[in-house]
Amino acid sequence: MRRATIRTQLDDAAVLAASLEPDNTPEIETSVEDGQIVTHIERETTGGLQSTVDDYVVNLSVAVQAVQIANDYNDTNHE
């Protein structure tokens, strides 16, 4: 088995981790520890691991952008 652990320090870590959860496959486990998103990925092949990590990073990037847009919207409409 091939394994990777990705730790990401971001504001809104719990919200971001929750938004990633629906895309997780059985090989992916995401949690929040000490304000960090911690994701463990396990795959049988190196290529499969690389592919899954790439997908996860894209999903995380989209989630970060969506949360930022929502926060900006809330900031401008509640001042």
KOLBAPA-376920 format. One record per residue: residue number from 1; residue in one letter; z negated, x negated, y negated of N, C-alpha, C in turn. Coordinates in nm, 4 decimals. Layout:
BEGIN
(site NUM; 'A'; (Z; X; Y); (Z; X; Y); (Z; X; Y))
...
//
This chain:
BEGIN
(site 1; 'M'; (0.0000; -0.0839; 0.1187); (0.0000; 0.0000; 0.0000); (0.0000; -0.0879; -0.1244))
(site 2; 'R'; (0.0663; -0.0387; -0.2270); (0.0691; -0.1054; -0.3570); (-0.0156; -0.0207; -0.4515))
(site 3; 'R'; (-0.0927; -0.0877; -0.5373); (-0.1845; -0.0158; -0.6258); (-0.1743; -0.0686; -0.7678))
(site 4; 'A'; (-0.1963; 0.0215; -0.8630); (-0.2044; -0.0159; -1.0043); (-0.3128; 0.0677; -1.0693))
(site 5; 'T'; (-0.3842; 0.0085; -1.1613); (-0.4811; 0.0803; -1.2429); (-0.4429; 0.0587; -1.3882))
(site 6; 'I'; (-0.4294; 0.1682; -1.4602); (-0.3922; 0.1627; -1.6019); (-0.5094; 0.2177; -1.6821))
(site 7; 'R'; (-0.5595; 0.1386; -1.7748); (-0.6679; 0.1808; -1.8643); (-0.6101; 0.1884; -2.0058))
(site 8; 'T'; (-0.6316; 0.3028; -2.0686); (-0.5751; 0.3238; -2.2011); (-0.6849; 0.3750; -2.2938))
(site 9; 'Q'; (-0.7085; 0.3017; -2.4016); (-0.8071; 0.3409; -2.5019); (-0.7349; 0.4184; -2.6111))
(site 10; 'L'; (-0.7607; 0.5474; -2.6207); (-0.6956; 0.6321; -2.7205); (-0.7948; 0.7349; -2.7726))
(site 11; 'D'; (-0.7751; 0.7761; -2.8981); (-0.8489; 0.8920; -2.9472); (-0.8049; 1.0125; -2.8645))
(site 12; 'D'; (-0.8898; 1.1099; -2.8518); (-0.8585; 1.2325; -2.7769); (-0.8308; 1.2040; -2.6293))
(site 13; 'A'; (-0.9007; 1.1072; -2.5716); (-0.8760; 1.0670; -2.4325); (-0.8896; 1.1844; -2.3357))
(site 14; 'A'; (-0.9904; 1.2676; -2.3538); (-1.0097; 1.3801; -2.2619); (-0.8946; 1.4799; -2.2698))
(site 15; 'V'; (-0.8481; 1.5068; -2.3902); (-0.7356; 1.5999; -2.4085); (-0.6093; 1.5418; -2.3459))
(site 16; 'L'; (-0.5864; 1.4137; -2.3691); (-0.4678; 1.3500; -2.3135); (-0.4730; 1.3451; -2.1613))
(site 17; 'A'; (-0.5873; 1.3108; -2.1061); (-0.6001; 1.3061; -1.9595); (-0.5755; 1.4443; -1.8998))
(site 18; 'A'; (-0.6283; 1.5468; -1.9634); (-0.6069; 1.6833; -1.9137); (-0.4599; 1.7227; -1.9215))
(site 19; 'S'; (-0.3911; 1.6763; -2.0241); (-0.2496; 1.7119; -2.0369); (-0.1635; 1.6385; -1.9345))
(site 20; 'L'; (-0.2096; 1.5247; -1.8857); (-0.1355; 1.4496; -1.7835); (-0.1573; 1.5047; -1.6431))
(site 21; 'E'; (-0.2688; 1.5683; -1.6211); (-0.3087; 1.6131; -1.4876); (-0.2026; 1.6967; -1.4151))
(site 22; 'P'; (-0.1360; 1.7914; -1.4806); (-0.0368; 1.8722; -1.4069); (0.0800; 1.7911; -1.3502))
(site 23; 'D'; (0.1096; 1.6760; -1.4109); (0.2200; 1.5926; -1.3622); (0.1770; 1.4949; -1.2528))
(site 24; 'N'; (0.0462; 1.4836; -1.2308); (-0.0008; 1.3900; -1.1297); (0.0403; 1.4346; -0.9902))
(site 25; 'T'; (0.0862; 1.3383; -0.9122); (0.1170; 1.3622; -0.7714); (-0.0069; 1.3235; -0.6907))
(site 26; 'P'; (-0.0076; 1.3474; -0.5609); (-0.1245; 1.3076; -0.4807); (-0.1556; 1.1574; -0.4883))
(site 27; 'E'; (-0.0583; 1.0768; -0.5285); (-0.0789; 0.9322; -0.5375); (-0.1405; 0.8883; -0.6698))
(site 28; 'I'; (-0.1630; 0.9828; -0.7611); (-0.2127; 0.9502; -0.8954); (-0.3462; 1.0195; -0.9182))
(site 29; 'E'; (-0.4428; 0.9415; -0.9660); (-0.5734; 0.9970; -1.0014); (-0.6072; 0.9535; -1.1434))
(site 30; 'T'; (-0.6282; 1.0498; -1.2315); (-0.6580; 1.0209; -1.3717); (-0.7957; 1.0743; -1.4059))
(site 31; 'S'; (-0.8728; 0.9929; -1.4768); (-1.0060; 1.0338; -1.5214); (-1.0308; 0.9732; -1.6590))
(site 32; 'V'; (-1.1436; 1.0108; -1.7184); (-1.1849; 0.9530; -1.8458); (-1.3174; 0.8822; -1.8220))
(site 33; 'E'; (-1.3210; 0.7538; -1.8566); (-1.4408; 0.6725; -1.8404); (-1.4669; 0.5967; -1.9698))
(site 34; 'D'; (-1.5822; 0.6194; -2.0281); (-1.6198; 0.5489; -2.1515); (-1.5134; 0.5609; -2.2601))
(site 35; 'G'; (-1.4571; 0.6791; -2.2754); (-1.3571; 0.7036; -2.3787); (-1.2194; 0.6489; -2.3474))
(site 36; 'Q'; (-1.1997; 0.5998; -2.2261); (-1.0692; 0.5490; -2.1847); (-1.0085; 0.6403; -2.0794))
(site 37; 'I'; (-0.8762; 0.6522; -2.0837); (-0.8052; 0.7182; -1.9747); (-0.7854; 0.6118; -1.8675))
(site 38; 'V'; (-0.8322; 0.6419; -1.7470); (-0.8193; 0.5483; -1.6353); (-0.7351; 0.6163; -1.5288))
(site 39; 'T'; (-0.6233; 0.5548; -1.4958); (-0.5319; 0.6123; -1.3978); (-0.5095; 0.5131; -1.2848))
(site 40; 'H'; (-0.5354; 0.5600; -1.1636); (-0.5129; 0.4814; -1.0429); (-0.3887; 0.5377; -0.9746))
(site 41; 'I'; (-0.2965; 0.4487; -0.9420); (-0.1724; 0.4887; -0.8755); (-0.1602; 0.4076; -0.7475))
(site 42; 'E'; (-0.1250; 0.4750; -0.6401); (-0.1082; 0.4088; -0.5111); (0.0214; 0.4568; -0.4475))
(site 43; 'R'; (0.1066; 0.3643; -0.4112); (0.2336; 0.3982; -0.3464); (0.2592; 0.3010; -0.2321))
(site 44; 'E'; (0.3430; 0.3398; -0.1405); (0.3706; 0.2555; -0.0242); (0.4589; 0.1363; -0.0559))
(site 45; 'T'; (0.5479; 0.1491; -0.1535); (0.6414; 0.0404; -0.1837); (0.6263; -0.0046; -0.3280))
(site 46; 'T'; (0.6689; -0.1270; -0.3536); (0.6664; -0.1809; -0.4898); (0.7586; -0.1000; -0.5802))
(site 47; 'G'; (0.8770; -0.0656; -0.5305); (0.9698; 0.0154; -0.6097); (0.9123; 0.1520; -0.6420))
(site 48; 'G'; (0.8465; 0.2132; -0.5446); (0.7839; 0.3434; -0.5680); (0.6721; 0.3341; -0.6694))
(site 49; 'L'; (0.5947; 0.2265; -0.6627); (0.4864; 0.2057; -0.7593); (0.5442; 0.1869; -0.8992))
(site 50; 'Q'; (0.6465; 0.1053; -0.9098); (0.7084; 0.0814; -1.0406); (0.7628; 0.2113; -1.0997))
(site 51; 'S'; (0.8269; 0.2893; -1.0175); (0.8846; 0.4158; -1.0625); (0.7753; 0.5122; -1.1104))
(site 52; 'T'; (0.6682; 0.5195; -1.0344); (0.5579; 0.6090; -1.0699); (0.4891; 0.5627; -1.1977))
(site 53; 'V'; (0.4679; 0.4319; -1.2121); (0.4073; 0.3783; -1.3345); (0.4975; 0.4076; -1.4541))
(site 54; 'D'; (0.6272; 0.3870; -1.4389); (0.7213; 0.4168; -1.5478); (0.7127; 0.5637; -1.5883))
(site 55; 'D'; (0.7122; 0.6532; -1.4911); (0.7022; 0.7969; -1.5198); (0.5713; 0.8288; -1.5916))
(site 56; 'Y'; (0.4615; 0.7694; -1.5437); (0.3312; 0.7934; -1.6042); (0.3297; 0.7489; -1.7504))
(site 57; 'V'; (0.3846; 0.6305; -1.7785); (0.3857; 0.5787; -1.9157); (0.4677; 0.6694; -2.0068))
(site 58; 'V'; (0.5794; 0.7186; -1.9582); (0.6600; 0.8121; -2.0380); (0.5807; 0.9400; -2.0639))
(site 59; 'N'; (0.5178; 0.9941; -1.9595); (0.4380; 1.1166; -1.9765); (0.3240; 1.0947; -2.0750))
(site 60; 'L'; (0.2584; 0.9799; -2.0674); (0.1495; 0.9494; -2.1600); (0.2023; 0.9396; -2.3027))
(site 61; 'S'; (0.3159; 0.8757; -2.3210); (0.3750; 0.8634; -2.4548); (0.4067; 0.9998; -2.5148))
(site 62; 'V'; (0.4618; 1.0879; -2.4344); (0.4931; 1.2232; -2.4818); (0.3640; 1.2986; -2.5154))
(site 63; 'A'; (0.2624; 1.2842; -2.4322); (0.1349; 1.3509; -2.4579); (0.0719; 1.3000; -2.5874))
(site 64; 'V'; (0.0763; 1.1693; -2.6095); (0.0209; 1.1124; -2.7328); (0.0946; 1.1683; -2.8539))
(site 65; 'Q'; (0.2257; 1.1756; -2.8471); (0.3043; 1.2299; -2.9581); (0.2705; 1.3767; -2.9825))
(site 66; 'A'; (0.2563; 1.4541; -2.8760); (0.2252; 1.5968; -2.8907); (0.0879; 1.6166; -2.9531))
(site 67; 'V'; (-0.0104; 1.5398; -2.9103); (-0.1452; 1.5515; -2.9673); (-0.1437; 1.5081; -3.1135))
(site 68; 'Q'; (-0.0697; 1.4024; -3.1454); (-0.0607; 1.3571; -3.2844); (0.0031; 1.4638; -3.3733))
(site 69; 'I'; (0.1091; 1.5266; -3.3257); (0.1743; 1.6332; -3.4023); (0.0777; 1.7494; -3.4233))
(site 70; 'A'; (0.0047; 1.7869; -3.3178); (-0.0925; 1.8965; -3.3293); (-0.2037; 1.8605; -3.4276))
(site 71; 'N'; (-0.2535; 1.7381; -3.4206); (-0.3588; 1.6954; -3.5129); (-0.3087; 1.6924; -3.6564))
(site 72; 'D'; (-0.1878; 1.6416; -3.6769); (-0.1305; 1.6394; -3.8117); (-0.1132; 1.7813; -3.8654))
(site 73; 'Y'; (-0.0670; 1.8711; -3.7798); (-0.0498; 2.0108; -3.8193); (-0.1836; 2.0715; -3.8596))
(site 74; 'N'; (-0.2853; 2.0498; -3.7778); (-0.4182; 2.1041; -3.8076); (-0.4744; 2.0443; -3.9359))
(site 75; 'D'; (-0.4523; 1.9156; -3.9577); (-0.5020; 1.8504; -4.0783); (-0.4377; 1.9068; -4.2039))
(site 76; 'T'; (-0.3072; 1.9319; -4.1998); (-0.2370; 1.9794; -4.3190); (-0.2601; 2.1283; -4.3436))
(site 77; 'N'; (-0.2915; 2.2045; -4.2416); (-0.3096; 2.3488; -4.2587); (-0.4536; 2.3923; -4.2748))
(site 78; 'H'; (-0.5461; 2.2980; -4.2691); (-0.6872; 2.3338; -4.2853); (-0.7533; 2.2598; -4.4012))
(site 79; 'E'; (-0.6722; 2.2038; -4.4894); (-0.7299; 2.1334; -4.6050); (-0.7405; 2.2259; -4.7225))
//
